[in-house]
């Protein structure tokens, strides 16, 4: 029973991540919507896992994985090793040489956002 329930939960979460990639933006505040529209074109040209300074500043504690995903897409592939839901740590890189680390709580909300120079 637990195994089936856990599989259904994972399917529901994966489905919500897929939906999060849809550009409807209904759950985001107006500032986030406007910013997302401005960076959508640029995002298509950037490699996966990169983030700009403006998007980095919009990520805050309490946001869900889906909200972070809507803002900038998936993190660097090495971060989540094929499972966005399983990973409690997403890492993005900025063009100016900084790394952005987003840490999630066990409830799937942002617990911390930090940035540090790449070494």
N, C-alpha and C positions, 0 to 999 in steps of 0.2 A: 504494500500500500504506500509506504513512504517513498519508495523508488518511483512509482507512478506519479505521485503528487509532486515530487521534486522535478521530474521531467516536465510536467505540465507547467510548473512555475518557471522553469528555464525557457520553455517555448513562449510563455507569456512575456517574459522579460526580453527575449530576443526579438519578439514581435514588436515590442514597444521601442526597441532600439532601431529597428527597421523603419517604424513609423516616425521616429525622431529624425530620421534622415530626410523625411518629406518636408518640403519647404512651405509648410502652412503657417508656422510661427504663432499659432493661437495661444500657446501657454507662456510666451515670453513677454516681458514688459516692453513698452514702446521703444525705449533706448536700445534694447537688445535687438529688436526687430530692425531698426534703422541701421545699426552697426552691421548686422548680418547681411543686409542687402548691399551695403557698401563693400564688404569683403568677399561676397560670393564669387565674383568674377576672379578676384585675385586668388582665392582659395583653390580654384580649379587648376591654376598654374603652379601652385606650390606643392612640394612633395608631402606625402602623408606624414603626419606628426609634426609639421611645422605650425607655428602660431605667431601672429603679429602682436605687438605691444598692446594695441587697443583691445584685442580679444582677451589677452591675458588679464588685463585690468577688469574685464567684465565678469570673470570667474570669481565667485565668492562662496564662503562657507554656507552650507545648507542647500546648495543647488544639487540636483540629482544628476546621475550619470547621463540621462537623456538630455538634460538642459546643456551640459557641457558638450555633449556630442553635437547638439544642434548649433552651438556657437562655432565650433571649430572642427568637427569631425573626429575621426579616431586618432589616438596618440601614435607614437612611433611603434611599429610592429614588435620590436623587441620587448616593449613594456608589457604587453598583455598576452603575448605568446599564443594568439589564436582565440582567446576567450576574454572579451571585453567585460563580461559580467563577473568573471572569477577574479579579475585583477583589482586589488585595492589601491593600486598606484598607476597613474597614467603619466607619462613623460612626453613633453612637447619640446621642440627646439626652436629658438628664435634666430633670425638671420644675423643678429648682432652678437652671436656667440654665447647667449644665455640659455640655460635649460629651465623649463618650467615643470614643476612636479605637482600634480594634483593627487591628493590622498583622499580616499573615500572611507567612510565609516562602514560598519557591518550592515547598516541600513541603506547603503547606496547613495549617501549624501556626501558632499564635499566636506571633509574635516579640516583640510588645510591646503593652501596654495603657496608654494614657495618658488623662488627663482634663485639661480646661482650660476656663476660663470662656468662654462665648460672647461675642463682641464685637459 
